[in-house]
Amino acid sequence: MIKKFKKKKISLNLRQFTNEISNLLKNNVNNSWLESRIILSHFFDISMVDMYLFDNIEVDSGKIDLIYQAVNSRLKNKPLEYIVGYKFFRFLKLRVDENVLIPRNETEEIIDMVKKLFPKAKYFLDIGTGSGAIALSIAKEIENSVVYATDISKEALRVAKTNARENDLENRVHFEINDLFPSEDAKFDVIISNPPYIDLNNIKLSLISEEIYFEPKIALFAENKGLYFYEKILSKAKDYLKFNGSCIFEVGFNQSREVIEIGNANGFRCFALTDIFNVERFVVCTLEMIK
């Protein structure tokens, strides 16, 4: 049962209040110690360092109700990132809300793979950009890159454009509302996508995480056992790739073999790569060179 917290009438210092919030969260989250500090850092506008240096200061009583509301939301499994409104992704601080998928830590690995596998690539397309995490990271980390990013959601693109502006990358990424591919007649060295890949008929989502119910369904679910978008992208990617161009995908658990088969059937040479958890999380598909 979710507690209904009441505003404290006694004064509390930051250390005491942090410990109280941590205790309230401890049975519901994996790291209540860290999450309590993130929540208070956000609402009191205090850096994480200052949380330690000045933990004896009295808390702002005007913010206490807001913090208890945030704790209540967290106890109902609302993702912490939606509560504080941001997510750190590589070298970026990204705004996130319930119109975009929260970028996962393993997705960061795509950027390293692109830099390692395609060191001479210049033209990139990020399909289903969401918050803009991949597209903006490519633009920031690959010098002279030309990056396009598409999404079918107007609300998601609004978030992505905000992130571009706030990370000083507003002129580095061409955003377009579109279903998969851009309308412009452009050719790319690399097409990147982390598309929806959860089976539309999956009835065991609670085994993944209850937090997933807060995220946009359009960014999570796909037909045909979650393979729909891989089929759609790979069937048309040749028209948007340069000679010997490649696609790199994030895929769901146990989907790598099937995505490789889809790629092979469309004239690509494909292989899987593992993530930090040794799961085959990524598939690279390169156009076969003409023999």
Salt bridges, closest charged atoms under 4 A:
GLU20 OE2 - LYS8 NZ 3.76
GLU35 OE1 - ARG74 NE 2.74
ASP55 OD1 - ARG15 NH1 3.32
ASP97 OD2 - ARG158 NH2 3.32
GLU98 OE2 - LYS78 NZ 3.53
ASP112 OD1 - ARG90 NH2 2.97
GLU141 OE2 - ARG90 NE 2.66
GLU141 OE1 - LYS115 NZ 3.00
GLU166 OE2 - ARG95 NE 2.72
ASP179 OD2 - LYS232 NZ 3.11
GLU211 OE2 - ARG74 NH2 3.01
GLU215 OE2 - ARG104 NH2 2.69
GLU258 OE2 - LYS225 NZ 3.28
ASP275 OD2 - ARG281 NE 3.41
GLU280 OE1 - ARG257 NH2 3.45
GLU288 OE1 - ARG269 NH1 3.26
